[in-house]
Amino acid sequence: MTIEFTDANFEELVVKSDKPVLVDFWAEWCGPCRMIAPLVHELSDEYAGKAVFGKVDVDSNVAVASKYGIRNIPTILFFKNGQVVDKQVGAVPKKALAEKIDKLL
């Protein structure tokens, strides 16, 4: 299950999470974002209970996107213990994302 992260809930759900968190920064108009979305959803099911998965709509949540310097989308940030520990810019195969998640577990 993917969660919708917002400016309002980001601190609570991502930064304070006791599990690794994958955050997909995206926008409705972004073609590559739509390509990667199903992969993020599949991974969220496969890693249920081990990691948290969610999305940030950069058009609606400018504060979070700005805070983390999101300039290109899709950008996926990987958080552990409240800190960004890895980053992926652009659409990549599911296996590449899974490998990054595995390193955090």
N, C-alpha and C positions, 0 to 999 in steps of 0.2 A: 504494500500500500504506500502510495506517495502522499506526502502532506503538502499543503500549500503554505509555504512560509511567507510572511509579510513583514513589513517594517515593525508592526506591533508585536508579533510573536517570535521573531527571529532570535532574540537574546535567550528567551526561555526554552525554545525547542531545539535550537542549534548549539549556541554557545554553552549552555548549561547541561547539555545532554551527556549522559554517562556512557553512551555508545558512540562509535564513529558515525559521522553524518556525511552523506553525499548531498550536495546542494546544486541543483541544475538551474542556472540563470538562463531565462528564455524570454521570448516574446511571441505573441500570436502570429505576427507577420513574418517570422523567421523560418524559412524553409528547412535549413539544417536542424533547427530546434525541433521541428515536427518529425524529422527523421530519427533523432536520438531519443525522443520521448518514450516510444514503446520499449526501448532497451532499458531505460531507467526503471520503467514500470516492472519489467520482467525481473530485473535484478532485485528490486524491492521485495518481490515475492520470494525469490531464491534465498535472500539473506534476512528474511523476516526473523525478528528477535535478536539478531546479531548486530544490525546496523540500521540507521534511520535514513530514509530517502525522502527528499522533497524538492519542490520547485519554487523559484522566485520569478514572478512576472516583473521584468525590469521596468516596464512602462508604468506599472501600478505601485511599485515599491522602490522608488528612486533612492531613498536614504540608504537602504542596505546595499544596493548595487553600487552606489557612490562610495560608501565606506570601504568596500572590498575592491575598488578600482576596476569594476567590470566595464571593459571597453568594447569587447567583441562577444557575440553570442552565437552558438551556445558556449557558455563557460561553465565548467563543473568544478566546484571547490570541494575538497575533502577535509573535513574537520575531525580532530581528535583532541579531547580534553579542552575544547573551546578554542583551539588554534587551527589555522589553515596549515595543513601539512602536505598537501599536494594540490595540483591544479591541472585541468585538461581544457584546452581551448579548441573548439571545433568538433565536428562529428567524427567519432572513432568507432571501431567495432566493439561489440559487447565484451569480447574477451579482454580488450585493453582496459576497460572500466573494472571488470571483475578482478583483474590482477592488482589494480590499485587498491581496491577494497580489501582484498586478501592481505595486503601488506599492513593494513590498519588493525586487523583482527588479532 
